[in-house]
Structures are given as structure tokens and as C-alpha cells.
Amino acid sequence: MANNMNRNRKHIDLSWGDGGTDLFFAPCDGGFEILDYEYDFGRIHEKCGGKCYYQSCSGCSGAGYIEQYADLTRVGYYRVDTVHNEFQYPVHLTDEVSIMLPYVSHESDKRSTLENNPVVIMVGKSTIIYCGFYTNMNEVLTTLLSGEELKQEPRILKRTFVDTKSYWKSAEEVELKFYNLFGRSYYPWEFATELLKDCTVYYPDERIHSIFRISTCEDGTLVRTTRIGQTLYAAEVLESDPCEKVHEAFPGWEFAGTNMTNMLYKFRENDVYIVGWELADVAYQKKIERIARFIPASEAAEFKSFVKEHLPSTKYVEFEITVPKLLFFMNKEKQFANVRKGIATKVREDAFEAAKQFVADFNDKQILEAIPDELIITLEDSYTSGNCEPGTQAFVDKYFPGKTETTAGELKKYADNWNVMRIFRYIATRDMIAGKVKLKLPA
């Protein structure tokens, strides 16, 4: 939370809200009690001066300032009411020793939280200590703040990470010294954020890379990743993208052995997760070439160039399904075929959206002339084009009572209606892709 001196350096800003607060240790009967600015600002101001000058109507946020710390010591916290412990706010007690208490947002009675979660103390970057607030925290702090070593033997945890900020991107073993003096098992690497800060990478843009834990460093180096909490860390340098062409199973996955489509699957308790993907450039190019056959030869090149510019800028087109394990074993090939069909559908839909942009450059007269009068248009065509059901039904009741379909020639009489032209533009796009309609590029 706030920890800033204001411009005259007499006030120390404090606040609570957005899931956090300012916490302090206050001496109490030879030990410490916790003062939370959200609930104890009155006592804090009695000790330290200043005032609380703002509280929201709900009481969920507030702000103030103190003039001195007096006998209070600021301490940090980590949130235990979230899925992961990614909300960490350590506070240094000395240059080497920092501390975080377990914290639940807007909780006045902290006893249960402190009993069931460890106080986390860090010494330097590579030592993590778990201890209990009501049991051995005072003893641990006394030892550490006196510059002495703990008597207990730590566990030495080792993992391999890649320094993504380094030019060489070499994988090295990282060592974490862990003292579990709390008694319960927790994952200490979640608190090694300072130790691992140079090993972080961004989440990948490609869905396939996300599934198979691959990310790209700022200089373009591909790395295999591991997730700790909500943060991705580089764990292995990859010489090339293993997803471009799969010839064998990935660790933890089975190889489907298909030809054109990369496909892997993995078993879960009662189902099977199947992922298939193709290179987008190849998959889209095939579809564009098929569509371009129905465009006049003199205009096909411009059409293909236009569509390519309006396709998603992804490296892969993927499709994933989960099927019951028994169904998978009864007919594997059908499930693999469903994945290939899903990829083809995504390619077709993406090409349709790009072609729709192409058709948008044509004026209404060109669209209407291209669509034959005898073409049957249904209610479903109206819905698929984007018109709502109530609006479509109201139009039908007024102009085509009792009918569920009509011809394009009849519907063209109402082409001055914007929603009617939406239907014609949808049909022009759909039938151009199918080769039923030929549109001449606008001059």
C-alpha cells in the first residue's frame, strides 16, 4: 500500500482498499500485535499523529497520514484469499531480512488466517523461511535480526531456469534454501520472485504455444516455460519451434500420427484431450486459392492480397476437443477427423470474415446485380446475417405474411432497408466463396 512521504516530508501516507492495507507490528506484552490501518487507524493516529482524512461510503477504502512511526514497525503481507499467492508485498526489516504476513482482504479478526498460514520471512534472495505467528516467529526474528544463523537444517531445493535478460540465454541450476518451521507443506518457489525476476517471460500470443508451454523472449529466443503462481518462467532454451512439424509425442502427450495435421492427445481421468493444429499460412493459402478460382483472373491477385491482409495474424490454426475416454477408444479415427474438421471450419470462418471485408467495398447496386433473382432466401439466412429474430419476424409479418422463405427477386424490392441489404451482403460473401456468385472488383 502507500509508503510515500509527501512533498514536505512530514507526512507518511497510509491507506486501505483495492484488496490491501497498511500493516504494522506494535509491541505488546513482550511480543507483537498487528495493527491494520483499515480497522485500527484510530490507535495508529494516537501513537503516530496525523489523521484519516478519507473513508468511502462502503468503508472498503480509505486514506490518511501519520507524522512518525513511533513504536510501530511496518510489515508486508501476501494474499491468501486468491487462487495463487501472486499478490505479494514484502517489507524489509533490514537490508537482508524482509517479512510478509498472510492476509485476507477486509478481515478484522486475523487469528484463523494467522493460525492456518505461515509468516514468510526472506533472507536475501535465496532463503525462504516459514514460521508461525503464534508459535516461533518471535524466536526466528530474534535470531535473524541479531545476525545469527538458524539452528535448523534447511532443505536445498534446486530447479533449472533460463536468464531471459542475458544475451546467452543459458539454462542454469538455481538453488533455494528453504526452512519449513511452520509444519505444513507449502510451495516456497512462489515466494522466490526476487530470485527469479530475470527468468520471467510473457504469456505467448499463440494458443498452441500456451498449451505446450512455449514462449518467446524479447530477442525472439524460444523457451520452454514453467508456471509458478501466475508468472511464467523460462526453463529450457529451444533451438526451433517444435510445433511446426510434429513427428513424435511431446512429454506427457501421445502422438496421433496423422499426415497433414499436427495432432497430440493426452489421457485424463475419464476423458481424452485432443489438440490439432496446422500452420496458418499453409491452411489459409489453400482456402484463398480455392476461393480465388471464382474471381475473374484479372482480379484474383488483388483479391488474394486483400484477403491475406484481413486474416488473423497467427502462426497456427488450432482446434481442441475433449471426449469421453470410452468414446475415444471405440473410434479414435473419428475423433481425429472431428479435430481436422474443426480446423477446416475455423479456416473457412476466418476466410469468410476476410471476404466479408472484401465484399464491403462493393456498392449495393453491384451486390444486387450479382445475386440471381431466383435464389431462395430463408429466415435462417436473415438470422445468420446478423438480423435479430424479432426484427426479422416483424418484417416478414408486414411484407411476406405466413411465409418462411422468398426469392431474391422479391426481396430486392425492399433493398432500401439496411437490414435487407445486410442479408444480401451475407449471401454475396457466402456464395462468392462457394463459387455461386462472381463479383467484379470496384473501380
Backbone hydrogen bonds, N-H to C=O, Kabsch-Sander energy under -0.5 kcal/mol:
donor,donor_aa,acceptor,acceptor_aa,energy
6,N,11,H,-1.5
9,R,6,N,-2.2
12,I,66,I,-3.1
13,D,4,N,-2.1
13,D,11,H,-0.6
14,L,64,G,-2.6
16,W,62,G,-2.2
17,G,20,G,-2.5
20,G,17,G,-1.5
23,L,21,T,-0.5
23,L,75,V,-0.7
24,F,35,L,-1.9
25,F,73,T,-3.1
26,A,33,E,-2.6
28,C,31,G,-2.2
31,G,28,C,-2.0
33,E,26,A,-2.5
35,L,24,F,-2.5
35,L,33,E,-0.5
36,D,34,I,-0.5
37,Y,22,D,-2.5
37,Y,35,L,-0.5
39,Y,36,D,-0.8
40,D,36,D,-3.7
41,F,37,Y,-0.7
44,I,40,D,-2.4
45,H,41,F,-2.4
46,E,42,G,-1.7
47,K,43,R,-1.6
48,C,44,I,-2.5
49,G,45,H,-2.2
51,K,65,Y,-1.2
53,Y,51,K,-0.7
53,Y,63,A,-0.9
54,Y,63,A,-1.7
56,S,61,S,-2.6
59,G,56,S,-0.6
62,G,16,W,-2.2
63,A,54,Y,-2.1
64,G,14,L,-2.5
65,Y,51,K,-2.2
66,I,12,I,-2.1
67,E,48,C,-2.1
68,Q,48,C,-1.0
72,L,69,Y,-2.6
73,T,25,F,-2.0
75,V,23,L,-1.9
76,G,99,I,-0.9
77,Y,89,Y,-1.3
78,Y,101,L,-2.4
79,R,87,F,-2.1
80,V,103,Y,-2.3
81,D,103,Y,-0.6
86,E,84,H,-0.6
88,Q,86,E,-1.3
89,Y,77,Y,-2.7
91,V,99,I,-1.6
93,L,97,V,-3.1
94,T,97,V,-2.0
98,S,96,E,-0.5
98,S,122,M,-2.4
99,I,91,V,-2.1
100,M,120,V,-2.3
101,L,76,G,-2.2
103,Y,78,Y,-2.1
107,E,104,V,-1.1
108,S,106,H,-0.6
110,K,108,S,-0.9
114,L,110,K,-2.5
115,E,111,R,-2.2
116,N,112,S,-1.9
117,N,113,T,-0.9
119,V,131,C,-3.1
120,V,100,M,-2.7
121,I,119,V,-0.6
121,I,129,I,-2.7
122,M,98,S,-2.3
123,V,127,T,-1.9
124,G,96,E,-2.8
124,G,122,M,-0.6
127,T,123,V,-0.8
128,I,177,K,-2.8
129,I,121,I,-2.7
130,Y,179,Y,-3.0
131,C,119,V,-1.9
133,F,114,L,-0.6
135,T,132,G,-0.6
137,M,132,G,-1.9
140,V,136,N,-2.3
141,L,137,M,-3.0
142,T,138,N,-2.4
143,T,139,E,-2.0
144,L,140,V,-2.6
145,L,141,L,-3.0
146,S,142,T,-1.0
147,G,144,L,-1.7
148,E,143,T,-2.4
155,R,178,F,-3.0
157,L,155,R,-0.8
157,L,176,L,-3.1
159,R,174,V,-2.0
161,F,172,E,-2.5
162,V,234,A,-2.6
163,D,170,S,-1.1
164,T,162,V,-1.1
164,T,198,D,-1.4
165,K,198,D,-1.1
166,S,163,D,-1.0
172,E,161,F,-3.0
174,V,159,R,-3.8
176,L,157,L,-3.1
177,K,126,S,-3.2
178,F,155,R,-2.9
178,F,176,L,-0.6
179,Y,128,I,-2.7
180,N,178,F,-0.6
181,L,130,Y,-2.2
181,L,179,Y,-1.0
186,Y,184,R,-0.6
190,E,187,Y,-1.2
191,F,188,P,-2.0
192,A,189,W,-1.6
196,L,192,A,-1.9
197,K,194,E,-0.7
199,C,196,L,-2.3
200,T,197,K,-0.7
201,V,232,L,-1.8
210,S,206,E,-1.8
211,I,207,R,-2.3
212,F,208,I,-2.0
213,R,210,S,-1.0
214,I,209,H,-3.0
215,S,223,V,-2.5
217,C,221,T,-3.1
220,G,217,C,-2.0
222,L,238,L,-0.5
223,V,215,S,-2.6
224,R,236,E,-3.0
225,T,213,R,-2.6
226,T,233,Y,-2.4
228,I,226,T,-0.5
228,I,231,T,-2.5
231,T,228,I,-2.0
232,L,201,V,-0.5
233,Y,226,T,-2.7
234,A,199,C,-2.9
235,A,224,R,-3.4
236,E,224,R,-1.4
238,L,222,L,-2.8
244,E,241,D,-1.4
247,H,245,K,-0.5
253,W,250,F,-2.5
254,E,265,Y,-3.8
256,A,263,M,-2.2
262,N,277,W,-2.0
264,L,275,V,-2.3
265,Y,254,E,-2.2
266,K,273,Y,-2.1
268,R,271,D,-2.9
272,V,323,V,-2.9
273,Y,266,K,-2.5
274,I,272,V,-0.6
274,I,321,I,-3.0
275,V,264,L,-2.9
276,G,319,F,-2.6
277,W,262,N,-2.3
278,E,317,V,-2.0
280,A,315,K,-2.9
283,A,279,L,-2.5
284,Y,280,A,-3.2
285,Q,281,D,-1.9
286,K,282,V,-1.9
287,K,283,A,-1.5
288,I,284,Y,-2.9
289,E,285,Q,-2.5
290,R,286,K,-1.8
291,I,287,K,-2.3
292,A,288,I,-2.8
293,R,289,E,-0.8
293,R,290,R,-0.7
294,F,291,I,-2.1
295,I,292,A,-1.5
299,E,296,P,-2.3
300,A,296,P,-1.0
300,A,297,A,-0.5
301,A,297,A,-0.6
303,F,299,E,-2.1
304,K,300,A,-2.9
305,S,301,A,-2.2
306,F,302,E,-2.2
307,V,303,F,-2.6
308,K,304,K,-2.3
309,E,305,S,-1.6
310,H,306,F,-0.9
310,H,307,V,-0.9
311,L,308,K,-1.1
314,T,312,P,-1.6
317,V,278,E,-2.6
318,E,316,Y,-0.5
319,F,276,G,-2.5
321,I,274,I,-2.3
323,V,272,V,-2.3
325,K,270,N,-2.6
328,F,324,P,-2.2
329,F,325,K,-2.0
330,M,326,L,-1.5
331,N,327,L,-1.3
335,Q,331,N,-1.2
336,F,332,K,-2.3
337,A,333,E,-2.4
338,N,334,K,-2.0
339,V,335,Q,-1.6
340,R,336,F,-2.2
341,K,337,A,-2.5
342,G,338,N,-2.1
343,I,339,V,-2.2
344,A,340,R,-2.4
345,T,341,K,-2.3
346,K,342,G,-2.1
347,V,343,I,-2.5
348,R,344,A,-2.4
349,E,345,T,-2.8
350,D,346,K,-2.6
351,A,347,V,-2.5
352,F,348,R,-2.4
353,E,349,E,-2.3
354,A,350,D,-2.0
355,A,351,A,-2.8
356,K,352,F,-2.3
357,Q,353,E,-1.4
358,F,354,A,-1.5
359,V,355,A,-2.8
360,A,356,K,-1.6
361,D,358,F,-1.4
362,F,359,V,-2.0
367,I,363,N,-1.9
368,L,364,D,-2.6
369,E,365,K,-2.1
370,A,366,Q,-1.4
371,I,367,I,-1.0
375,L,372,P,-1.4
377,I,406,T,-3.5
379,L,404,T,-1.5
382,S,378,T,-1.3
383,Y,379,L,-2.1
384,T,380,E,-2.9
385,S,381,D,-1.7
386,G,382,S,-0.6
386,G,383,Y,-1.2
387,N,382,S,-1.9
392,T,388,C,-2.3
393,Q,389,E,-2.8
394,A,390,P,-2.2
395,F,391,G,-1.9
396,V,392,T,-2.5
397,D,393,Q,-2.8
398,K,394,A,-1.3
399,Y,395,F,-2.5
400,F,396,V,-2.5
403,K,400,F,-2.1
406,T,377,I,-2.4
408,A,375,L,-2.3
409,G,373,D,-2.7
411,L,407,T,-2.2
412,K,408,A,-2.1
413,K,410,E,-1.1
414,Y,411,L,-1.9
415,A,412,K,-1.7
417,N,414,Y,-2.0
418,W,416,D,-0.5
420,V,417,N,-0.6
421,M,417,N,-2.0
422,R,418,W,-1.5
423,I,419,N,-1.2
424,F,420,V,-1.8
425,R,421,M,-2.5
426,Y,422,R,-2.0
427,I,423,I,-2.5
428,A,424,F,-2.6
429,T,425,R,-2.0
430,R,426,Y,-2.8
431,D,427,I,-3.1
432,M,428,A,-1.6
433,I,429,T,-1.9
434,A,430,R,-1.4
435,G,432,M,-0.9
436,K,431,D,-2.9
437,V,431,D,-1.4
439,L,437,V,-0.5
